[in-house]
Amino acid sequence: MLVTAGYASAAALYGLFLTLNVVRNRRRLEVSLGDGSRESLIELMQLSAEEGPTALKDPKKTSPAASKYFKLTQAVRAHGNFIENAPWIYFLIALGEYNGMSAPLVHALGGAFLAGRIAHSFGILGNKHSVGLARALSMASTFLVIGVASVWNIVKLIQQ
């Protein structure tokens, strides 16, 4: 399980980077919990009170990307998506390695997942609307890694 340990450790360091990015954005915006959604809603209510309800029809003022809290929302989602996937994917890869998965396949799965997660977070953090090819390709790599590691472990179980 030495190969998986290396990729999982690299992923943990990247997860730490994502965590610190959330903390930095929360401190900058003085938000102690959450992603700034509550604060964004308050801004919209103030906008409506100051400029009237018709101001809420202007997407330049009301789209999520228009809020000063949107970067925090992006940071929280980049971190959250990483945390939602990394532990159990590396668990699947570790089980495969423990059960005899070849080192080249472990490298391919661990590397594809880590590269995909990095691309995904940059797709979220580096894009005004958090959409784009980087996110799509990274999700495809995540699904592929889940599929290959899961099927490999199931086949190994059936072969016993």
Secondary structure per residue as TSV (DSSP state, phi and psi in degrees):
chain	resnum	aa	ss	phi	psi
A	1	M	-	360.0	16.6
A	2	L	H	-67.1	-39.9
A	3	V	H	-65.9	-48.0
A	4	T	H	-59.9	-39.7
A	5	A	H	-59.2	-39.2
A	6	G	H	-64.9	-46.6
A	7	Y	H	-68.1	-40.6
A	8	A	H	-63.8	-37.1
A	9	S	H	-67.7	-42.4
A	10	A	H	-62.3	-41.0
A	11	A	H	-63.5	-39.2
A	12	A	H	-62.6	-40.1
A	13	L	H	-64.9	-39.8
A	14	Y	H	-66.4	-38.5
A	15	G	H	-60.8	-37.6
A	16	L	H	-63.4	-42.7
A	17	F	H	-57.0	-45.9
A	18	L	H	-64.3	-39.1
A	19	T	H	-62.1	-47.0
A	20	L	H	-64.2	-31.3
A	21	N	H	-65.7	-39.7
A	22	V	H	-64.2	-46.9
A	23	V	H	-59.4	-45.0
A	24	R	H	-59.3	-45.5
A	25	N	H	-68.0	-38.9
A	26	R	H	-64.3	-42.4
A	27	R	H	-65.2	-42.7
A	28	R	H	-60.7	-37.3
A	29	L	H	-98.8	-0.8
A	30	E	T	57.7	47.9
A	31	V	-	-113.4	118.8
A	32	S	-	-86.5	-30.8
A	33	L	S	-135.7	150.7
A	34	G	S	83.5	-164.3
A	35	D	S	-115.4	13.6
A	36	G	S	90.2	3.6
A	37	S	H	-60.9	-42.9
A	38	R	H	-61.1	-46.5
A	39	E	H	-64.6	-37.5
A	40	S	H	-63.8	-40.3
A	41	L	H	-63.6	-40.8
A	42	I	H	-61.7	-41.9
A	43	E	H	-58.7	-43.4
A	44	L	H	-65.3	-38.2
A	45	M	H	-65.4	-39.9
A	46	Q	H	-65.7	-39.7
A	47	L	H	-59.9	-45.4
A	48	S	H	-63.6	-39.9
A	49	A	H	-68.0	-37.7
A	50	E	H	-80.3	-40.4
A	51	E	H	-111.6	-3.1
A	52	G	-	92.3	161.4
A	53	P	G	-61.1	-26.2
A	54	T	G	-65.8	-22.5
A	55	A	G	-61.9	-26.4
A	56	L	G	-74.1	-8.2
A	57	K	G	-88.4	-7.3
A	58	D	-	-88.3	108.2
A	59	P	H	-63.6	-22.8
A	60	K	H	-67.8	-23.0
A	61	K	H	-101.3	-22.5
A	62	T	H	-115.8	-7.8
A	63	S	S	-67.3	151.7
A	64	P	G	-53.7	-38.5
A	65	A	G	-67.0	-17.8
A	66	A	G	-77.8	-18.2
A	67	S	S	-77.1	143.2
A	68	K	T	-67.1	-13.4
A	69	Y	T	-91.4	-2.8
A	70	F	H	-63.6	-38.2
A	71	K	H	-60.8	-35.9
A	72	L	H	-66.5	-44.3
A	73	T	H	-58.1	-43.9
A	74	Q	H	-61.6	-44.2
A	75	A	H	-63.4	-42.4
A	76	V	H	-63.5	-42.4
A	77	R	H	-70.8	-37.7
A	78	A	H	-61.6	-44.8
A	79	H	H	-65.7	-47.2
A	80	G	H	-61.0	-43.2
A	81	N	H	-64.5	-38.5
A	82	F	H	-62.5	-48.5
A	83	I	H	-66.4	-32.0
A	84	E	H	-67.7	-25.0
A	85	N	H	-109.6	-41.1
A	86	A	H	-57.8	-49.1
A	87	P	H	-59.9	-49.3
A	88	W	H	-77.2	-25.2
A	89	I	H	-69.0	-44.0
A	90	Y	H	-68.8	-27.7
A	91	F	H	-64.6	-45.3
A	92	L	H	-61.7	-43.4
A	93	I	H	-65.7	-41.3
A	94	A	H	-62.9	-41.9
A	95	L	H	-61.5	-41.5
A	96	G	H	-61.6	-46.2
A	97	E	H	-62.4	-41.7
A	98	Y	H	-60.6	-35.5
A	99	N	T	-92.2	12.1
A	100	G	T	105.5	11.8
A	101	M	-	-60.6	137.9
A	102	S	-	-65.2	148.5
A	103	A	H	-58.6	-41.2
A	104	P	H	-60.9	-37.0
A	105	L	H	-71.1	-38.6
A	106	V	H	-62.0	-44.1
A	107	H	H	-61.0	-43.7
A	108	A	H	-62.7	-45.4
A	109	L	H	-69.3	-47.8
A	110	G	H	-63.3	-42.7
A	111	G	H	-69.3	-41.5
A	112	A	H	-64.0	-41.5
A	113	F	H	-66.6	-47.7
A	114	L	H	-62.9	-45.1
A	115	A	H	-62.6	-40.9
A	116	G	H	-63.5	-41.6
A	117	R	H	-67.7	-37.1
A	118	I	H	-65.3	-45.4
A	119	A	H	-61.1	-39.1
A	120	H	H	-63.5	-47.1
A	121	S	H	-66.6	-36.2
A	122	F	H	-69.0	-31.6
A	123	G	H	-64.6	-35.5
A	124	I	H	-78.1	-49.7
A	125	L	H	-76.3	-28.5
A	126	G	T	-97.6	7.9
A	127	N	S	-127.5	132.7
A	128	K	T	-56.1	-37.6
A	129	H	T	-108.5	7.0
A	130	S	S	59.6	35.1
A	131	V	-	-127.8	160.4
A	132	G	S	148.1	177.0
A	133	L	H	-63.4	-37.5
A	134	A	H	-58.8	-43.4
A	135	R	H	-66.8	-43.2
A	136	A	H	-63.4	-46.2
A	137	L	H	-66.4	-37.2
A	138	S	H	-68.6	-36.7
A	139	M	H	-66.7	-39.5
A	140	A	H	-61.3	-41.9
A	141	S	H	-66.9	-37.0
A	142	T	H	-63.2	-47.0
A	143	F	H	-62.3	-39.5
A	144	L	H	-63.5	-45.6
A	145	V	H	-63.1	-44.2
A	146	I	H	-58.5	-48.0
A	147	G	H	-61.9	-49.6
A	148	V	H	-64.4	-47.5
A	149	A	H	-64.5	-41.8
A	150	S	H	-65.0	-49.1
A	151	V	H	-62.8	-41.3
A	152	W	H	-58.4	-46.4
A	153	N	H	-66.8	-38.2
A	154	I	H	-65.9	-44.0
A	155	V	H	-61.0	-41.6
A	156	K	H	-61.8	-39.3
A	157	L	H	-63.9	-45.3
A	158	I	H	-64.9	-34.1
A	159	Q	H	-70.4	-15.1
A	160	Q	-	-74.7	360.0
